[in-house]
Amino acid sequence: MPTSLSKAFRAFVKLSFICCLFVFAVQAQSDLRPLHLRVEYKTNAFVDAARPRFSWELQSAVPNQVQTARQILVAGSVTLLSNEKADIWNSGKVLSGAVNQVEYAGKALASNKTYYWKVRSWDKNGKAGPWSEPAYFSTGLLQQSDWKAEWIGYDVNALSVNKNYHLPPCPYLRKETAINGTIKKANLYVTALGLYEFYINGRRVGDDYFAPGWTDYNKRVYYSAYDVTGDLKNGKNAFGAILSTGWYAGYLGYALLVGSPVTHSFYGKVPLLKAQIEIEYNNGKKELIYTDASWKAATGAILEADILNGETYNADLEPEGWKRAGFDDAAWKQVQTYPAKAALPLQLYPGNPVKIIEEITPVSIKEKSGKYIVDMGQNFSGVVRLKAKGKKGDTIVIKYGEMLHLDGNVMTENLRKARATDTYIFKGDANGETWMPRFTYHGFQYVEINGLKTKPAVKDITGIVMSSATPVAGRFETDNEMLNRLYKNIVWTQRSNYFDIPTDCPQRDERLGWTGDAQIYMRSAAFNSDIAAFHTKWITDLNDAQWPSGAYPVYAPLPVGANGRAAIRSSDTFSPGWAEAGIICPYNIYKMYGDTRIIEQSWPYMLKYMAFLEKRSKGSHYFAEGSFEDFNPKGGFGDWLSVGRKTPPDMLATMYYNYCALLMAEMAGALGNTNDADHFTDLSQKIRKAFASHYTDADGKLKTNAAAYGDGKGYVDGHLGFSGHTQTAYANAVYLKILSPENLMKAGQYLSALVRNNNNQLSTGFLGFKPLLPALSATGNSNMAYTLIQDTAYPSLGFEVVNGATTIWERWNSFTRDKGFENNAGMNSFNHYAFGAVCEWMFQNMAGIQPVDAGFKTFMIKPEITDSGIHYTSAVYHSIHGKIAAFWKKDSASLKLQVTIPVNTRATVYLPAANTGAILCNGKPVVNSTDILLKRKKDQRYTIVEAGSGTYEFTIALHY
């Protein structure tokens, strides 16, 4: 063979060998691909945790696929990451199935730095999948010493001219600075005591509203972070801000209504700004621009701005060009600095900021007595954006309401002391003027506009829907249109009230983070949206508000006066069913997202609360009648707004005491704290025993000493009052797991009898309705639960729907089409999520999606399918592991159940058929399916299968 040919042949063989290796490598690589990368629940966001947690989901076409190992790379640049040179952290191959709550364990993170990361996973066969697409996270200012900015403000309190409310104008602040050089990166870190909008060179920074949120400002102040690299330019740059009183110095809650000595300015009197821009140039040079005494201040067009009372804007007073470089601010005053505030601890905002999440168009505009009534077609939280023409000085007054009186006028009585009015004064632009309030919001469906010269067109008015931007997680649908409307109402109510904190209502002079409402609704909220970051923020608020006694308050944040006492409610106010939010809410974050850090952070507070309960029980492990008589209202709020006999608050308190002990035991186990797990397990057993002895008779019937309440004969205000034999009592006894196995089914019988004897209707309030349907389902009364969810007579959620509701009402009979408003409009919210807690039952029982392990690593799909008139149900829940779906449809011949199980999880599926021969899985007899595992039956009503990732369609012949 010629030498030249020999060399060519050898080269060909070598090339062929390399190609074969490449093909083999490609074929050998798994298709297991990470996606939806997040850090601290957020995508490509700022963080300030020293050990931030990574999470991702997995995608694979292979059934029953799991992750057996992982590798995370973190680098200081995209280039380094692309070349797999992890200069910050290379985790190496870690044998683990965890794809969330994975803690960073690399080099110490630096402030004001962007880090890039990616991850890959090994599959069930030990093959590595491809690297994920790169993601990044940026650090905020991790040390308090990183802050060079000063708190600045401009005291304009003396300029308030309103006779009924203290409403000073908004301070406008500005500074110009020259920048010389090519900018590589620039980040803005900004916060306020109050609310702020920040501008650079005329552009509003960010799309957040009501930043930096509401906290106990004496314990922590949150800041926001923004990449502003593209907003800066060479030469003169203008920086500006507008401040508003917000929650810091504005009106809060119902303080004015009840005659509190403090009605506004709970935390301070002057809104303040603190801002710092960190600039890095291409040549490596760094520069800081920050708030200090050199900034200047004035007032402008916003004459009044208050969250509860609304905004007044005089367009003619807006300083032309004040947000841009070159503006003449010679007449502006120097700001004041506030060194006394320098020690306030600053932390990066951990929640989901309030944003505009939707814009809606009115469904009608009607003229009435010279004013215009606008129907937005949906009750929501936000404001309106208005386009109109007017002469200089012409004034438009905008009022908001949730409902109309029967005469067509907007109903505002339920706003109580909240003025909830926006006013716009024209500057006289011939081309028309557009305006939207920025420092207030309202809960409304109807808008009353006074002062327009001509009728507005529909296109001139836009409903601006605002909410904390929690990612959508759930979807639910049935063949019952009333239930579909009900689910929409629940979602809209959640949007309206998840507004930095979980408020009770968005319209009246309240808007507080009531703990009872929050804890009963939280599981429902998690099925609808990803609330992990949102509730991480609010649980911190709740811990900050804990009373020295260990009790959690009835709402958080908790405004306090100068003497440290509650400024609206009396000091140390506590209510059973409300205070337990301090334990139930962290537990739900753990259960739904597998988050143990929230337990670690809340553990000292939770232990303190359990010690408070133990002390209050005086060693008896239950609360006897009269234990809470010193509370106002007596016994706490109890089953708020129930329509039947009242359930003793002491009985409910004992049930919650047991439930908290059970949750504490489970959470202690999750932390590996066996001593506390054993302690709380033992405590639960003691509580259950004491409860049975005191509150249960020989037949398992719940009892109480009614003479301990009211007038001594069981009467309250002349009406037959407290009884242990109520729907609320049995529903909570079952749901809160305080009954012995032998009494559990008896409780179900008593509960179903109470419903049946009440014309198959409920009689519960806030604490009783949430567990009512789950308790019926748990005791074999699913048909009755379906009857209640489909009821449209008073009292029921369906009653609200048929009476035109687009959100959940506070009261069962807030309004009827024929009678109008039946209750005192002084406490009659039409946007109150508490009764929407039935959503939990809709997902967990109708669709059957229930967590087993924390974070849905394993879960159950066990739909309750009855002869209730519902023929199909479809639900989707996007868990932290990925999409879970359950769909069932029934006709006269068969039942179809389709389930989707995310990669790296397993589900136990309950098929309502005893005979496996009647079941097909993806078209094949279930007994022959290789993708699922038949399990031994514990319940003869079901065939139980276990399955890994994939989509499975089961067909069950009903007449096999």
Secondary structure, 3 states (H helix, E strand, C coil): CCHHHHHHHHHHHHHHHHHHHHHHHHHHCCCCEEEEEEECCECCCEECCCCCEEEEEEECCCCCCCCCEEEEEEECCHHHHHCCCCCCEECCCEECCCCCCEECCCCCCCCCCEEEEEEEEECCCCCECCCCCCEEEEECCCCHHHCCCCCEECCCHHHCCCCCCCCCCCEEEEEEEEECCCEEEEEEEEEEECEEEEEECCEECCCCECCCCCCCCCCCEEEEEEECHHHCCCEEEEEEEEEECHHHHCECCCHHHHCCCCCECCCCCCCEEEEEEEEEECCCCEEEEECCCCCEEEECCEEEEECCCEEEEEHHHCCCCCCCCCCCCCCCEECEECHHHCCCCEEECCCCCEEEEEEECCCEEEEECCEEEEEEEEEEEEEEEEEECCCCCCEEEEEEECEECCCCCEECHHHCCCCCEEEEECCCCCCCEEECCCCCCEEEEEEEEECCCCCCCHHHEEEEEEEECCCECEEEEECCHHHHHHHHHHHHHHHHHECCCECCCCCCCCCCCEHHHHHHHHHHHHHHECCHHHHHHHHHHHHHCCCCCCCCCCECCCCECCCCCECCCCCCCCCCCCCCHHHHHHHHHHHHHCCCHHHHHHHHHHHHHHHHHHHHCCCCCCCCCCCCCCCCCCCCCCCCCCCCCECCHHHHHHHHHHHHHHHHHHHHHHCCCHHHHHHHHHHHHHHHHHHHHHHECCCCCECCCHHHCCCCCCEECCEECECCCCHHHHHHHHHCCCCCHHHHHHHHHHHHHHHHCCCCCCCCCHHHHHHHHHHHHHCCCHHHHHHHHHCCCCCCHHHHHHCCCCCCCCCCCCCECCCECCCCHHHCCCCCCHHHHHHHHHHHHHCCEEECCHHHCEEEECCCCCCCCCCEEEEEEEECCEEEEEEEEECCCEEEEEEEECCCCEEEEEECCCCHHHEEECCEEHHHCCCEEECCCCCCCCEEEEECCEEEEEEEECCC
